[in-house]
Amino acid sequence: KEMEPTVVLASASPQGKDLFPRVSARLQVGLASEVTSLKIVDGEIVGRRPQFAGKAFSDVRVKSATKLFTVRANSFPVEESAGGKASVSGLSVDLEDLDTSYKQVSIEKSTAEVVDLTEADRIVSGGRSVKSKENFDSLIRPLAASIGATPGASRAAVDAGYATHSEQVGQ
């Protein structure tokens, strides 16, 4: 409230998707989640978000003075700096009313040696036609590894137990 921002962006990560609805409710401001692009239309910022697994898109306008957006990973390319400057303002936050009903015990990092599907530039995906988990493991995984890709699977392959749910393409 102190800074009175017009737009606040966060990653559409698990943390961002947990935090921003709470901020939206607490500050009584609008939120558009999982946007993949932002543009100015008639002097107003508009977010575009996919629906129905990316088969349709909707343009979302937030009516409140402060607008919150969570942005999907890799939605905007990283461009070379044009030498612009921005001011930085310090902000002190009071956490007295923090929810203490839980405590963090540990942080476990993934031991996976492949890039997550949502971040992958290349995916080698197998489906029902591989016919077994053994075939999936002996065909799809080595092929993906040989070209630096992430293995993926169709829903049918996941349902049949050839691959894990986290490897399902489209999730």
C-alpha positions in Angstrom: 0.0 0.0 0.0 2.8 2.3 0.9 4.4 2.2 -2.6 1.1 2.4 -4.5 2.3 0.5 -7.5 0.2 0.4 -10.7 1.4 -3.1 -11.7 3.0 -5.9 -9.7 4.3 -9.0 -11.5 5.3 -12.4 -10.0 6.2 -15.7 -11.5 3.4 -18.2 -11.9 5.4 -20.6 -9.8 3.9 -22.5 -6.9 5.0 -19.7 -4.6 3.6 -16.9 -6.8 0.3 -18.8 -7.3 0.0 -19.2 -3.5 1.1 -15.7 -2.5 -0.6 -13.4 -5.1 -4.2 -14.5 -4.4 -3.6 -13.8 -0.7 -2.1 -10.3 -1.5 -5.0 -9.7 -3.9 -7.6 -10.5 -1.2 -5.7 -8.7 1.6 -5.3 -5.5 -0.4 -8.6 -5.8 -2.3 -7.0 -5.4 -5.7 -7.5 -7.4 -8.9 -5.4 -10.3 -10.0 -4.9 -12.0 -13.4 -3.1 -15.3 -13.1 -0.9 -17.3 -15.6 -0.6 -14.6 -18.2 1.7 -15.2 -21.2 1.8 -11.7 -22.6 1.0 -8.1 -21.5 0.1 -5.2 -23.8 -1.2 -1.7 -23.5 -4.7 -1.2 -25.1 -6.3 2.2 -24.9 -3.9 3.2 -22.2 -4.8 0.1 -20.1 -2.6 -3.0 -19.4 -4.1 -6.2 -20.7 -2.9 -9.7 -19.9 -3.4 -12.6 -22.2 -3.9 -16.1 -20.7 -4.3 -19.5 -22.2 -7.4 -21.6 -21.5 -8.3 -25.2 -22.4 -4.7 -26.4 -22.5 -3.7 -23.5 -24.8 -6.5 -24.1 -27.4 -8.1 -20.7 -26.6 -6.9 -17.4 -25.2 -8.6 -14.7 -23.2 -7.6 -11.1 -22.7 -7.9 -10.0 -19.1 -8.3 -6.5 -17.8 -7.9 -5.8 -14.1 -10.1 -2.9 -13.0 -8.4 -2.0 -9.7 -5.8 0.8 -9.5 -3.2 -1.7 -8.5 -3.0 -4.6 -10.9 -1.4 -8.0 -10.0 -0.3 -10.5 -12.6 1.4 -13.9 -12.3 3.4 -14.6 -15.5 4.1 -18.1 -16.8 7.8 -19.0 -17.2 9.5 -18.2 -20.5 6.7 -15.9 -21.6 9.0 -13.0 -22.3 12.4 -13.2 -24.0 15.4 -11.9 -22.2 16.7 -9.0 -24.2 20.0 -7.1 -24.2 20.0 -4.1 -21.8 19.5 -0.8 -23.6 21.2 1.0 -20.7 17.9 2.1 -19.1 17.8 3.0 -15.4 15.3 2.5 -12.7 15.1 3.7 -9.2 15.0 1.3 -6.3 13.0 2.1 -3.1 13.5 0.2 0.1 10.5 -1.3 1.8 10.1 -2.5 5.4 7.5 -5.2 5.9 5.9 -6.1 9.2 5.4 -9.8 9.5 3.6 -9.8 12.9 0.5 -11.5 11.6 2.4 -14.2 9.8 0.7 -17.6 9.8 2.8 -19.7 12.2 0.6 -22.8 12.1 3.3 -24.5 10.1 7.1 -24.6 10.1 9.6 -25.5 7.4 11.4 -28.7 8.2 13.6 -29.0 5.2 14.0 -28.2 1.5 14.5 -31.1 -0.9 15.9 -30.4 -4.3 15.2 -32.6 -7.2 17.8 -35.1 -8.1 16.6 -35.2 -11.7 19.3 -34.7 -14.2 16.9 -33.6 -17.0 15.2 -30.2 -17.5 11.6 -30.0 -16.3 9.1 -30.3 -19.1 7.8 -26.7 -18.5 11.3 -25.4 -19.1 12.5 -27.7 -21.8 13.5 -26.5 -25.2 13.3 -30.0 -26.7 11.1 -32.9 -25.7 11.1 -36.5 -27.0 7.7 -37.9 -26.2 6.4 -41.5 -26.3 2.9 -42.8 -26.3 0.9 -46.0 -26.1 2.8 -47.4 -29.2 6.0 -48.1 -27.1 3.9 -50.9 -25.5 5.6 -51.1 -22.1 7.6 -49.3 -19.4 10.7 -51.3 -20.4 10.4 -50.1 -24.0 9.8 -46.5 -22.9 12.9 -46.7 -20.7 15.0 -48.3 -23.4 13.8 -46.2 -26.3 12.5 -42.8 -25.3 14.9 -42.0 -22.4 18.2 -42.8 -24.2 17.0 -40.9 -27.4 16.1 -37.9 -25.3 19.5 -38.0 -23.4 21.4 -38.4 -26.7 20.1 -35.0 -28.0 19.9 -33.2 -24.7 16.1 -33.3 -24.6 13.6 -34.0 -21.8 11.6 -37.3 -22.0 7.9 -36.8 -22.2 4.8 -39.0 -22.4 1.3 -39.0 -23.7 -1.6 -39.4 -21.2 -2.1 -42.9 -22.5 1.5 -43.8 -21.7 1.2 -42.3 -18.2 -2.1 -44.0 -17.5 -0.5 -47.3 -18.6 2.4 -46.8 -16.2 5.1 -46.3 -18.8 6.1 -42.9 -17.3 5.3 -40.7 -14.3 2.6 -38.1 -14.2 5.2 -35.3 -14.1 6.4 -36.5 -17.5 3.0 -36.1 -19.1 3.1 -33.6 -21.9 0.5 -30.9 -21.6 0.3 -30.8 -17.8 
